[in-house]
């Protein structure tokens, strides 16, 4: 408001001079008291009769001149003041263009990200982590890709009603559910080579799994061979995706379910139980055989030690072995001494009471 007043003030100063439309307000008494009689009559000066002025408004011609000069001061920019002869909207447009260039030319790329530069829709380069500079939009467009995030594609589901059936190498059918973990290795190839990345990875994973399952048996597919199957599937998938130049790295394959079809589940469980029982019997027989073998080896080692002592003094060893054997045998039977001329009872053996066990004595 102060600026507008300052712009308009020279107009009023010029009008209030002696050559203004209403004459000099402080002049003489000529022609109605407005001057020396040469200029127009001042409407605020007393009239010829010395009374009050006729009114407080200027003439229409003076108002038109005042408005015309005011419009010239304001310029033709829709009523906005000018700076150096230019409208203010030009400066606003310049500030907007400067902000647009700054916001679309500088890009912050995170440590785990890469920025793919597309110039008019074509690949123009890749930005590393940090602050990158490109041409402003719409010339360049930067698409950020997280190359360290591990993504997962699930193929088949353990809880779904539909089955993911595959044929094994021994002509059996197995229902598989597994997941594939992957991440981006080359953001430019990933962005431009694959139209539907997850769908492509899903189809490649299913193809690789069917190829590997077709070379193994059912027991390997549902048993201890899962680890080898997962490794082979991951390698085959990586080879196929490299041929497609997909820019994808396979991190691993995990089998979540490997079961026979639902129609034969009960029968398969019975067969599996019988196989487990047969395996347990075989393990018991092996354990018993190992025990017998260990006992025989211990007895053979003891016999070898006795034989070594026997070779040192055969007579003494033979007599000692004879005494030990007779002691062991005769301790369990009645004793009778036989002389060359006949049989003579040395003791009334039939009347001698055998020592009773300690349990019977306590009773």
C-alpha positions in Angstrom: 0.0 0.0 0.0 2.9 2.3 0.8 4.5 1.6 -2.6 1.2 2.4 -4.4 0.9 5.7 -2.5 4.5 6.6 -3.4 3.8 5.8 -7.1 0.6 7.9 -7.0 2.0 10.8 -4.9 3.9 12.5 -7.8 0.7 12.7 -9.6 -1.0 14.6 -6.8 2.1 16.8 -6.4 1.9 17.7 -10.1 -1.8 18.4 -10.0 -1.5 20.6 -6.9 1.0 23.0 -8.7 -0.1 26.1 -10.2 -0.6 24.5 -13.6 -2.9 21.8 -12.1 -6.5 21.4 -13.1 -7.7 23.2 -10.1 -5.1 25.9 -9.9 -2.9 27.1 -7.0 -4.7 26.4 -3.8 -2.7 29.1 -2.1 -2.8 31.7 -5.0 -4.4 35.2 -5.2 -7.9 36.4 -5.7 -8.2 36.2 -9.5 -11.2 34.6 -11.1 -12.9 33.1 -8.1 -9.9 33.4 -5.8 -8.0 30.6 -7.5 -5.1 32.6 -9.0 -4.3 35.6 -11.1 -7.3 35.0 -13.4 -5.4 33.0 -16.1 -6.0 29.5 -14.7 -9.2 27.7 -14.0 -11.2 28.4 -11.0 -10.3 26.4 -7.9 -13.3 24.4 -6.7 -12.1 24.6 -3.1 -11.6 28.3 -3.0 -14.4 30.6 -2.0 -16.8 31.7 -4.7 -17.4 35.1 -5.9 -19.7 35.8 -3.0 -17.0 34.7 -0.5 -19.0 31.7 0.6 -18.1 28.0 0.9 -16.7 26.1 -2.1 -19.2 24.4 -4.4 -18.0 20.8 -3.7 -15.1 18.4 -2.9 -14.9 16.4 -6.1 -12.7 17.1 -9.1 -14.0 17.4 -12.6 -14.5 14.3 -14.8 -11.6 15.3 -17.1 -9.2 15.5 -14.2 -10.2 12.0 -12.9 -9.7 10.5 -16.3 -6.2 12.0 -16.5 -5.4 10.8 -13.0 -6.5 7.2 -13.7 -4.6 7.2 -17.0 -1.3 8.2 -15.4 -1.9 5.7 -12.6 -2.3 2.8 -15.2 0.9 3.9 -16.9 2.7 3.7 -13.6 1.3 0.3 -12.8 2.3 -1.1 -16.2 0.4 -3.6 -18.4 1.0 -6.7 -16.3 -2.5 -7.2 -15.0 -2.1 -4.7 -12.2 1.2 -6.0 -10.9 4.2 -3.7 -10.4 7.2 -4.2 -12.6 10.9 -4.5 -11.7 13.3 -3.0 -14.1 10.7 -2.8 -16.8 9.6 -6.5 -16.5 6.5 -7.9 -14.8 6.8 -9.9 -11.6 5.4 -13.1 -13.2 8.5 -13.5 -15.2 10.6 -13.7 -12.0 8.1 -16.2 -10.6 8.5 -18.3 -13.7 12.2 -18.2 -13.4 12.1 -19.3 -9.7 9.8 -22.2 -10.7 12.1 -23.3 -13.4 15.1 -23.1 -11.1 13.4 -25.3 -8.5 12.2 -27.7 -11.1 15.8 -28.1 -12.4 17.2 -28.6 -8.9 14.6 -31.2 -7.9 14.7 -33.2 -11.1 18.5 -33.1 -11.7 19.9 -34.1 -8.3 19.2 -37.6 -7.0 20.1 -39.3 -3.7 20.9 -43.0 -4.2 21.0 -45.1 -1.0 23.8 -47.6 -0.2 21.7 -50.6 -1.2 20.3 -48.9 -4.3 21.3 -48.2 -7.9 19.8 -45.5 -10.1 19.0 -46.3 -13.7 19.0 -43.2 -16.0 16.5 -43.2 -18.8 17.0 -40.5 -21.4 13.9 -40.1 -23.5 13.0 -43.7 -22.5 16.3 -45.2 -23.5 19.0 -46.5 -21.1 21.7 -43.8 -20.5 23.7 -45.0 -17.5 23.6 -46.3 -13.9 24.1 -44.1 -10.8 26.2 -45.5 -7.9 25.3 -44.8 -4.2 25.6 -41.1 -3.3 24.4 -37.9 -5.0 23.9 -38.2 -8.7 23.3 -35.5 -11.3 21.3 -35.9 -14.5 19.5 -33.8 -17.0 16.2 -32.4 -15.7 12.9 -34.0 -16.4 11.5 -34.8 -18.9 14.9 -35.3 -20.6 16.2 -37.8 -18.0 14.2 -40.0 -15.6 16.0 -41.9 -12.8 14.5 -45.2 -11.6 15.9 -46.5 -8.3 16.4 -50.2 -7.8 17.1 -52.0 -4.5 19.7 -54.6 -5.4 20.2 -56.1 -1.9 16.6 -56.8 -1.0 15.9 -60.6 -1.0 12.6 -61.3 -2.8 10.7 -64.6 -2.6 8.6 -66.4 -5.2 6.4 -69.3 -3.8 5.6 -72.1 -6.2 2.9 -74.4 -4.9 1.4 -74.1 -1.4 1.2 -76.6 1.4 -2.2 -75.3 2.5 -3.8 -74.9 -1.0 -6.3 -77.4 -2.3 -4.6 -77.6 -5.7 -1.7 -79.9 -6.1 1.6 -79.3 -7.8 2.3 -82.8 -9.1 5.6 -83.8 -10.7 6.8 -87.1 -12.1 10.0 -88.7 -10.5 12.6 -90.7 -12.2 11.1 -94.1 -10.9 7.7 -93.3 -12.4 6.1 -92.1 -9.2 4.2 -88.9 -8.6 5.1 -86.3 -5.9 3.3 -83.2 -4.7 5.9 -80.4 -4.3 5.7 -76.9 -2.7 8.9 -74.8 -2.7 10.1 -71.2 -2.7 12.8 -69.4 -4.7 14.8 -66.5 -3.1 16.4 -64.0 -5.5 17.7 -60.4 -5.8 18.7 -58.0 -8.5 22.3 -58.3 -9.8 22.1 -55.8 -12.8 19.4 -53.2 -12.5 19.6 -52.1 -16.1 19.1 -55.6 -17.5 16.4 -56.3 -14.9 14.5 -53.2 -15.9 14.8 -53.5 -19.7 15.0 -57.3 -20.4 12.1 -58.8 -18.3 8.6 -57.5 -18.9 7.3 -59.5 -15.9 10.2 -60.5 -13.6 8.4 -62.5 -11.0 6.3 -64.4 -13.5 9.4 -65.3 -15.5 11.3 -66.4 -12.4 8.3 -68.6 -11.4 8.2 -70.3 -14.8 11.9 -70.8 -14.8 11.8 -72.3 -11.3 9.0 -74.7 -12.1 10.8 -75.8 -15.3 14.1 -76.4 -13.4 12.4 -78.3 -10.6 10.6 -80.6 -13.0 13.8 -81.3 -14.9 15.6 -82.3 -11.6 12.8 -84.3 -10.1 12.6 -86.3 -13.3 16.1 -87.7 -12.6 15.7 -88.8 -8.9 13.6 -91.4 -7.1 10.6 -90.8 -5.0 12.5 -91.7 -1.8 15.1 -89.1 -2.6 12.4 -86.5 -3.4 10.6 -86.9 0.0 13.6 -88.0 2.0 17.3 -87.2 2.5 17.8 -86.1 -1.2 16.1 -82.7 -0.8 19.3 -80.8 -0.2 20.9 -82.1 -3.4 17.7 -81.3 -5.3 17.6 -77.7 -4.0 21.2 -77.1 -5.1 20.7 -78.5 -8.6 17.5 -76.5 -9.1 19.2 -73.3 -8.0 22.1 -73.9 -10.4 19.8 -74.7 -13.3 17.7 -71.6 -12.7 20.8 -69.4 -12.6 22.0 -70.8 -16.0 18.6 -70.2 -17.6 18.3 -66.6 -16.3 21.8 -65.8 -17.4 20.9 -67.0 -20.9 17.9 -64.6 -20.7 20.2 -61.7 -19.5 17.7 -61.2 -16.8 20.0 -59.4 -14.3 18.8 -61.7 -11.5 20.8 -63.7 -9.0 19.3 -66.8 -7.4 20.0 -67.0 -3.7 18.5 -70.4 -3.0 15.6 -72.8 -3.3 13.8 -74.3 -0.3 11.4 -77.3 -0.6 8.6 -76.8 1.9 6.5 -79.9 1.1 7.2 -83.2 -0.7 4.3 -85.6 -0.3 2.6 -88.2 -2.5 -0.8 -87.3 -4.1 -3.7 -87.1 -1.7 -5.5 -90.1 -3.3 -2.7 -92.5 -2.2 -1.7 -90.8 1.0 -3.1 -93.5 3.4 -1.5 -96.3 1.4 1.7 -94.5 1.2 1.8 -94.0 4.9 1.3 -97.8 5.5 4.1 -98.5 3.1 6.3 -96.0 4.8 5.5 -97.5 8.2 6.4 -101.0 6.9 9.7 -99.7 5.5 10.5 -98.0 8.8 9.8 -101.2 10.7 12.0 -103.2 8.3 14.8 -100.6 8.8 14.4 -100.9 12.5 14.7 -104.7 12.4 17.8 -104.4 10.2 19.3 -102.0 12.6 18.6 -104.3 15.6 20.2 -107.3 13.8 23.3 -105.2 12.9 23.6 -104.1 16.6 23.3 -107.8 17.8 25.9 -108.9 15.3 28.2 -106.2 16.4 27.9 -107.3 20.0 28.6 -110.9 19.2 31.6 -109.9 17.1 33.0 -107.7 19.8 32.6 -110.6 22.4 34.3 -113.1 20.1 37.1 -110.7 19.5 37.5 -110.2 23.2 37.7 -113.9 23.9 40.1 -114.4 21.1 42.3 -111.7 22.5 42.2 -113.4 26.0 43.1 -116.7 24.4 46.0 -115.2 22.6 47.4 -113.9 25.9 47.0 -117.3 27.6 48.7 -118.9 24.7 51.6 -116.5 25.0 52.0 -117.6 28.7 51.6 -121.2 27.7 54.5 -121.0 25.3 56.8 -119.7 28.1 56.1 -122.7 30.4 53.9 -125.4 28.9 53.9 -127.9 31.8 53.0 -125.3 34.5 50.3 -123.7 32.3 48.8 -127.0 31.4 48.6 -128.2 35.0 47.1 -124.8 36.1 44.5 -125.0 33.4 43.7 -128.6 34.4 43.2 -127.6 38.1 41.1 -124.6 37.2 38.9 -126.7 34.9 38.5 -129.5 37.5 37.7 -127.0 40.1 35.0 -125.5 38.0 33.5 -128.9 37.1 33.7 -130.7 40.4 32.3 -127.8 42.4 28.9 -128.5 41.0 28.7 -132.4 41.6 29.2 -134.9 44.4 32.8 -136.1 44.7 33.9 -139.7 44.6 37.4 -141.1 44.9 38.2 -144.0 42.7 41.2 -146.3 43.6 42.8 -148.8 41.3 41.4 -151.9 43.2 37.8 -150.7 43.3 35.5 -148.0 44.4 35.7 -147.0 48.1 33.5 -144.3 49.5 35.8 -141.9 51.2 33.0 -140.1 52.9 29.4 -140.8 53.3 28.7 -138.6 50.5 25.0 -139.4 50.3 24.6 -138.4 54.0 26.7 -135.3 53.9 24.3 -132.4 53.8 25.2 -129.9 51.2 25.5 -126.3 52.4 22.3 -124.6 51.9 22.1 -121.2 50.1 22.0 -118.1 52.3 18.4 -117.4 51.4 17.2 -120.7 52.8 19.2 -120.2 56.0 17.6 -116.8 56.6 14.1 -118.2 56.1 
